[in-house]
Amino acid sequence: MLRVTGRGTIDFRHDATSDVVIQTPRWTLDSPVEVMRWYQMQAGYFGGRFREPKDVIVVNDAFDVTPQVATLWGQYRARLHESYIRFSVRVRSNARVLLTTNTSAVRYSISAVECASVEEAVAAIRGARERASESKAISGARPRQTASFPAAASSRPPKASES
């Protein structure tokens, strides 16, 4: 397990059995400087260890994003997904993190999946991998991450056209 420290901390653990990175941030992002530190820690971890995008579970028991930096955080969250993350699931996010995650998911077409436990998150990622593998076999192309999770697993409300 790698723990990156400073004002905020992020514990990173690669679960080799499930081939997922489980991260636990203990941090309140409340300034642009803190958002940049958060991003640099993430990019440094993933960029320094893995050649391909990884599947990630984020345990948000002690993580928060203030409204002042929510938009900036969403932009950098999207950058992480573009470069380093294939499938991601959050666990136990507070209401503000859920709102910010859902907003950036809509803006940047990235994951907003929330599960109640790490075990459920691992199962959701395994299911997404299977669906991606089936889609790739049929079309020969890698599907976008957000299309790989079933709609019921997402914490976002349905669009007007879906209801």
C-alpha positions in Angstrom: 0.0 0.0 0.0 1.3 3.5 -0.9 0.2 6.4 1.2 0.8 9.9 -0.1 0.7 12.5 2.6 0.6 16.3 3.0 -2.4 18.4 3.9 -4.5 15.6 2.5 -3.7 11.9 2.1 -4.5 9.2 -0.4 -4.0 5.5 0.4 -3.5 3.5 -2.8 -3.7 -0.3 -2.8 -3.5 -2.5 -5.9 -5.6 -5.6 -5.3 -3.9 -8.0 -7.6 -6.6 -10.7 -7.2 -9.3 -8.4 -8.7 -6.8 -6.2 -10.6 -8.3 -3.0 -9.3 -6.7 0.0 -7.5 -8.5 0.8 -4.3 -7.9 4.3 -3.1 -9.0 6.0 0.0 -8.6 9.8 0.0 -8.7 11.6 3.3 -9.0 15.1 2.2 -11.2 18.1 1.7 -10.4 19.9 -1.5 -11.0 23.6 -0.9 -8.6 25.5 -3.1 -7.2 25.2 -6.6 -3.8 24.4 -5.1 -5.3 21.4 -3.3 -7.1 20.2 -6.5 -3.7 20.4 -8.3 -2.0 18.5 -5.5 -4.8 15.8 -5.6 -4.4 15.5 -9.4 -0.6 15.3 -9.3 -0.7 12.6 -6.7 -3.2 10.6 -8.8 -1.3 11.1 -12.0 2.0 10.3 -10.4 0.7 7.1 -8.9 -1.0 5.7 -12.0 1.6 7.1 -14.5 4.5 5.7 -12.6 3.1 2.1 -12.1 0.8 1.1 -14.9 1.2 1.1 -18.7 -2.6 0.9 -19.4 -5.6 2.5 -17.8 -6.6 0.7 -14.5 -9.9 0.0 -12.9 -10.4 2.0 -9.7 -12.5 1.9 -6.6 -12.5 5.1 -4.6 -13.6 4.9 -0.9 -14.9 8.3 -0.1 -15.6 8.0 3.7 -13.3 11.0 4.4 -13.3 12.9 1.1 -15.0 16.2 0.3 -15.0 18.8 -2.4 -16.1 22.4 -1.6 -18.4 24.2 -4.0 -15.6 26.8 -4.7 -13.5 24.2 -6.5 -16.1 21.7 -7.7 -15.9 22.7 -11.4 -12.1 22.6 -11.4 -12.0 19.2 -9.6 -14.4 17.8 -12.2 -12.1 19.0 -15.0 -9.1 17.3 -13.4 -11.2 14.2 -12.6 -12.0 13.9 -16.3 -8.3 14.3 -17.2 -7.5 11.3 -14.9 -10.2 9.2 -16.6 -8.9 10.1 -20.1 -5.3 9.1 -19.3 -5.3 6.6 -16.4 -8.7 5.1 -15.6 -10.8 2.5 -17.5 -13.7 1.7 -15.1 -14.2 3.4 -11.8 -16.7 3.1 -8.9 -17.1 5.2 -5.8 -18.1 3.9 -2.4 -19.8 5.9 0.4 -19.6 9.4 -1.1 -21.3 12.2 0.8 -24.1 14.2 -0.9 -21.7 17.0 -2.1 -19.2 14.6 -3.6 -22.1 12.7 -5.3 -23.4 15.9 -6.8 -20.0 17.0 -8.0 -19.2 13.5 -9.4 -22.5 13.4 -11.2 -22.0 16.8 -12.7 -18.5 16.0 -14.0 -19.9 12.7 -15.3 -22.5 14.5 -17.4 -20.1 17.2 -18.6 -17.2 14.9 -19.6 -18.9 11.5 -20.2 -17.1 9.7 -17.4 -18.3 7.3 -14.7 -20.6 8.3 -11.8 -21.2 4.8 -10.5 -21.7 4.6 -6.8 -21.9 1.4 -4.8 -22.6 0.7 -1.1 -19.4 -1.4 -0.5 -16.1 -2.3 -2.0 -17.4 -5.8 -2.7 -20.3 -4.4 -4.7 -17.8 -2.1 -6.5 -15.6 -5.0 -7.5 -18.7 -6.9 -8.8 -19.7 -3.8 -10.8 -16.3 -3.6 -12.3 -16.2 -7.3 -13.2 -19.6 -6.9 -14.9 -18.4 -3.9 -16.8 -15.3 -5.8 -18.0 -17.5 -8.7 -19.2 -19.8 -6.3 -21.1 -16.8 -4.5 -22.6 -15.2 -7.8 -23.7 -18.5 -8.9 -25.3 -18.9 -5.5 -27.1 -15.3 -5.6 -28.3 -15.7 -9.1 -29.6 -18.8 -8.0 -31.6 -17.6 -4.6 -32.8 -13.9 -4.8 -32.5 -13.9 -1.4 -30.7 -13.5 -0.5 -27.1 -16.7 0.9 -25.7 -16.8 4.1 -23.7 -16.7 3.6 -20.0 -20.1 5.1 -19.2 -21.9 2.8 -21.6 -20.4 -0.3 -19.9 -22.3 0.0 -16.6 -26.0 -0.8 -16.4 -28.2 2.3 -15.9 -29.4 0.9 -12.5 -25.9 1.0 -11.1 -25.4 4.7 -11.7 -26.2 7.2 -9.0 -27.3 9.8 -11.6 -31.0 10.5 -12.1 -32.4 9.4 -15.4 -32.6 12.0 -18.2 -36.0 13.2 -19.3 -35.8 10.9 -22.4 -35.2 7.9 -20.2 -38.2 8.2 -17.9 
